[in-house]
Amino acid sequence: MTYVDHIVEVKEQETNVLAELQTLFPSSSKTTLRRMLQAGRVIVDGEIVHSAKCNLTIGQTLEVVSRERAPPPPAKTTAGGRKIDVVYEDDDILVLDKPAGLLTVATDKMESDTLHSRAQSHVRRGTKRAWAHIVHRLDRKTSGLLVFGRYEEAKINLQTQFAERSAERIYHAIVEGRLEGEGTERCHLFEDQNHRVFKSKPEKEGSREAITHWKALSHSSKYTLVQVRIETGRRHQIRVQMSELGHPILGDKEHGSSGNPINRLCLHASRLKFKHPKTGEEVQCQSAIPSSFNRLVPISIE
């Protein structure tokens, strides 16, 4: 749906932006209205607003512009002088697009630059007491979507969704060789004291079940673009299971890849879907497959 321009003046009582948008567009879900805010299409007294809870007082003017008139997506902002790519943000959650090569969170070496430290700097622009709670992680070499909770209850709610497998996590990867069709990999994985991950027997103490669904999308002469959906989120899960399948992820020398033509692990967390921890509305975020992947395999997305 493409909304035309709307301009209204708050006349009867104080309200907030989300309530006014619900009045204007009663058939639209809260998720749709929040996306409108994130796209910069809502203007109050000449200023773009992104917060659904922004208060409106009598006499203020709220304008909703069409998609055609919406401002272009902002360039990557900075947090503490470091780049950060915000995909979705409201008062409860923050979804970021992590670049390959950046740690999600510091290790025992206490690295100062991580996605978490950048998220912290970002949320503290508004208040020094704000916090970005870690919900899940991506390997350092993997790029793509990560969600943070803005408070403890939001974090717990999101982690419960992941544990109960109701949240959806989609990845795209380039693997070596020609892989056809689709399938599901189920096995147990074990992580040793050096953080190396191996396929193991179910009865091995400390092993955990890993479930991965994959589908081949397109091919080149040497490689295959694969869509992957994970039910469980084990460390190196996709990397180990694709290697066990005989098609290691390109650039993953640790798990048997023989090449690294674009100098990175070809694994990207491209879609994330979950229920909003406060409203229960569906939140769905997407991150484009890195353009460098297209140099290896024609991009085909489902």
Phi, psi and omega in degrees: 000135176250114181280139173277173182293139175230138175227125179226154176246133178289119188242323193262320183203160177293144183210195173229172187298314183298318180297320180293321178294323178296327176291320180291322186232072186296339181271356182267143178285164177297326178298316178298318181292323177293324177295324176299318177297314181297330181281357178078026184265359182248125186233129178243119181049043175085357181247131176293133177240148180242344185273128178293335183267006179303124183287145176239133179249162181302131180100344178285152180248129176249130180237134174245118183263155178292164178300326181295329182264357182294147179294154177296156178305138182293151174294164179302129180276180179239150176229113184062031180084002183245145185293145177212135183248101182274121180266321180207142180205136168213197185286351187245328186221162177219124177247124181242157176254107185277131174283153175296142178096352180256130176295146172289314182216155183295147175268193178291353175278354175060049177300140184273335182249106176223169176298323180296317179295325177291321177297319178300313180298323182294309185289337181276002173294331180273317179210138184293344182266359180292158183216147173247109183273133181286126179260315180208179185224161168237148174304153179306320185278350182266140177255166172126201195278135174222140178250140175242147173269141181276352176204167189301316183296323178295318178300312182297318179301313181292319178296325177295318177300319179294316181296323180274000175066028177268339175281148181252131178233116181246135177238160168234138183220153170253124181247160179282145178083180180259111179253130183247153170077215182208164181186180178230130178254126177232125176199177174254142180241147178232134178251123182276182185292345177262013178067021172274140186246133182227155168290138184220172175283147182303328184280353180294128180298130180092352178283154182224144181291141177230131182233124183227129175254133182228156178212125177288133184250315182204165187224156163238191183293335185241339193228167178227134171274126185237136170266135185232132173240127181255138173270324179248158183239065180276153177302130178059021186305306183295320183298314181292315186289324176292325176295317178297331178285349181094011181224075181298152178291134182301132182090359182260073181302325181302330182242029167103003179290140182261356183220162177207065189291338180244017173057044174194160172289128185272064179222128186221127176279102194261335181221145179216126181225133181200171176271135179300131186297339179257313187269339185080356178289150179289132174246126179231123181240149179226148175230129183297142175299134182308135183299333179295334177298326184292342176288344184253322182216138174301130184285124174227124188241139172238000000 
